[in-house]
Amino acid sequence: MAAPRMLSVAYNAQPQSPQQMAADEVRAKLIGAAGKSFVVDERGGGALGSETAILAATRSGAVDVSVLSGPVLGPVVPEMGMFDIPFLFRDAAHAKAVAEGPVGAGVAAKFADKGLVLLAVGLHGFRNITNSKRPIITPDDVKGLKIRVLPNAVYQMTFKALGADVVPMDFPLVYAALKDGRLDGQENPIATIASSRFDEVQKHLTLTGHFFSPVAIVANRAMFEQLDPSERSALIAAAKGAAEVTWTSKINTEKLDLLRQKGMQVVETFDRRAFVEAMKPLEPEFEKRFGKEALAAIRSTP
């Protein structure tokens, strides 16, 4: 009998996050793969450092498989930045169709020379704005607010266009900065806002859904190519099954109810058209970065 195949799976996220759900599902499906014997070492939380560190470890082969927030991949695979364009996706079904269609396949092909394989794309959530100052209904309400964003070019451009005082900051520092007033607000998916207890330091939440935030399940390419065909198929199936769990999860709905119960003032109806218009000056830059045809293909995906 062949020795079991050892695989490591890593993520850095809060408990009950889409990343944890996906990693748990990858592990469960690999262990239960018919006719195969896998031993899976799953490491979560901060055990292996930041997402950037986990990505580097996956590229080097120190980690076999990782579950990462999409934006962390942008500096390595610039084409992933297409998923960051504000208000590009109508809803989760549209984002899923793009990720699993020809555009997604084209993005996945760009991972090959980065030492990675993109196994599947799931849903972290759509990102929403919180702040301690006022309800946000129009772009004017964002002006002058000190807003933390990811150290990501598209994110920074977006909030500068809205007139925010943009503050790139690593995530572990955000809660304290919100608490002591160095920041007025931040933006994240609902599940992250809830698990990070931002309701304790933020009064207002607007369901802008401005950025689609994917979960990317990636593998080290050298490891992947060493697997036999049946093992590759098992790993791909596990990743796709894990991604599907994130697409069908109700965690963001459940966590939104929890945030309301904890006293956050939630704005559901905002002037989306005005926000979209505020993004128009950025369109030439997005077309230059990602290609006019690619953006048109995303918008025309049913």
N, C-alpha and C positions, 0 to 999 in steps of 0.2 A: 504494500500500500504506500502511495506517495506521501511524502511529508506534507503537512498542511502549509498553505501559502500564508506567509505573514504580511500583513498590511497595516500601516498606521494611518489614522484619520484624525485630522486636527481642525479646530475652529477656535475663534476667540469671540465669545458673545455671552450675554446674560443667560441664565437658565430660562427655559421655556421660550427661547427665541427660535425664529425660523432656522437659524444656523444649527442650533442644537437638534431640532426636530429632524433636519435633513441628515446630520451626522449619525444620529441614532438609527435612522431608517437605513442608511447605507450599511451600517454595521449589522443590523438585523437581517437585511436581505442577503448580505454576503455569507453570514453564518448559516443561513437557511438555504443557500443556493444548492439546488439538486445536483447530486453527484460530485460536488466540489467540497474541499475542506479548506476553509479560511480561518485564520486566527487574526482578529482585528483589535488593534490597540487604539482606542479612542481617547483623545486628549482634548479637553475643553477649557473654557474660561481663559485664564491667563497663563495656563501651564507652559505654553510654548511662546509666550510673548504676544506682541501686537499682531494684527492681521498682516501688516507689512512684513514682519519677521516670519510669520507662517508662510507667506507667499515666497519669500526668499528661500526658506527651508524646503518648500515644495520644488522649487526650480533646481535646487542643488541636489535633491534626492534624500535629504535628511527626513523629509515627510513624504509619504506616498500619495495621499489624497487629502485635499483640504476643502473646506466649505467657507467661502469668503464673500464679503459684501462686494458687489460689482465694482463700485468706484475705486476700490483699492487696486484693481487690475489695470486701470486706465494708464498709469505711467509706464507699465510694461507692455500692454497691448492697447495702443491708442484707440483702436476701433471700438473697444468696449465703451468709449466715451459717448457713442451714439445713444446708448441707453440713458445717459445723463441729461439729454437735452430737455429743457423745461416744457411741460405741457405738450409733449410730442405724442404721448399715448393717451388714448381716450379712456381706457379702463384696463383692468387686469386681463380680460379676455383678449383685448387687442395686443397687449404686451406679450402674452403667451403665444399668440399666433405669430408675432414677429420673431420671438426668440426661437421658436421651433420651426420656422419657415426658412426660405432662401436667404434672407438677411442674416438670420442667426447662424446659418451654416457658413456664410461668408466670414462672419466674425470668428467663428470657431476655427476656421482654416488659418487665421493669423496667429494662433497659439503655437503652431508647429515649430517655428524657429526660435521660440522663447523657452524651450525646454518643458513645455506644458501640453496637456490635452484638456480641452474643455469638454467635460463629460455630459453636463446638463446645466440648464439655467432654471432657477426657481424664483419664487416671489418672496422678497423680504417685506415689501410693502411700498405704498406710495408715501412720500415724505410730506410732512405738514409743519406749519410754523407755530411755535409757541413763543410767548413773551410775557413779561411781567408788567407792561405799561398800559396796553389798550387792546381792544378788539381789533383785528385786522380784517377789513372788508374790501378795501381798495388798495392799489399800489401806494397811494399817498400815505397810508397808515404804516407802511414799512419804513418810510423815509426817516433817517436819523437814528434808527434803532441799531444798537450794537448786537449784531447777529453772528453767532458762531456758525461756520460752515466747515465742511471737510477741506483739507488742503488739496483741493481739486479745482483745476482751472475753470471748467464749465460752471461749477457751483459758485465760484467766486464772481465770475462774469455776470451770472444771473442776478445775484443779490446786489451787486454794484449797480446794475441797470435799474433795480428797484429803489435805489437811493439809500440802501442800508450802509451802516458803518461795518464793513465786513471784517470778521476776526477769524482767520484760520486757526484751528486749535485741535490738538489731539484729544480724542474722546474722553479719556480718564480725567482730564482737567475740567470738563465742562460743568459738572454739578457745582463744584466749589465756586467757579467763576459766576455762575448764575446766582448762587446764594449771596455772594458778597458784592454783587452789583457791577462787576467788571464786564459782564454781559447782560443785555436786556432779554435776549432770546436765542433760540436755536431752531433747527429743523431736523426731523427724523420721522421714521415710520412710527405708527401708534404703539406697536409692541415695544419698541425701544424707549419711547417716552415713558411708558408705564413701568417697564422693568427697571429703568434708571431713576424712578421716583421723582421725575421732573415736576410732577404735580405739587411737590412740596415747595418748589422755588419758582413756579410759573403759574400765573393765574389764567392766561388766555391761550386757547388753542383754536386755530382756524384750519379746517380740513381742505387745504389748498390742493393737496395731491400733486404738487408742482413737479417733482421728480419721481419717475419710476425707479425703485431701488431693487435690483435683482440680487439673488443669491447665486453664486457661481460655484459649481462643484468641479474641481480641477484635479488632475493627476500629474505626477512627474512623468515626462514622456519616456525616458529611458526605462523606468520601471514598467510602464504600460507596454512597451514594445517587447519586454522580456516575458510577459505573460503568454501562455499558450492561448489559442483562439477561444477555447471554451471559457477560460478565466477572464479574458477581455470581455466576452459577451456578458458574463456574470457581473462584472464591474460596471459596465455600461447600463445594464438593466437595473442594478442597484441604485445607480446615480439617477437614472430617469424616474425610478419609483420614488426616490427621496425628493426629487424636485416636484413631483406631482403632489406629494403630501403638503408642500408649502403652498402650492396653488390652490388647494382645496381647504386649507386650514381656515378656521374662523377666529384665529387668535387676535387679529387686529380689531374685529368687531367686539369680541369679549373684553379686550383691554380698553376699548373706548368707553364701554359701559362702566368699567371700573374707574376710569379717570373722571367721568361725570359724577359718580358716587363720591369721589374724593374731593369734589368741589371745583374742578376746572370748568371754566366758562367756555363752552364749545360753540364756535360759529360754523354752521354747516353751509349756509348760503352766502357766498361772497361774489364779487364782481369778476368772474373768471375771464370774461372778454377783455376787461381792462388790463388784467395781468398778462394775457396773451399778447395784447397790443404793445405792452411795455417790453416784451421780448423781441419784437420785430427788428429793432436795430442790431440784434445779435445774429440774425439769420445769415448774413453774408459770411460771418466768421464760422458758423456751424457748417455752412456749405463748403467753405474752404478746407475745413478740417476733415470732414467726413464724406463729402461729395453730394452734389445736388440730387443725383439720381438715387442714391441710397436713402436720403431723407424722403424723397418722393415715394419710394417703394414702401417705406414704413407707413407713411400717411395713407397710402392707398390700400394697405393690407386690411382685408375685411375683418 
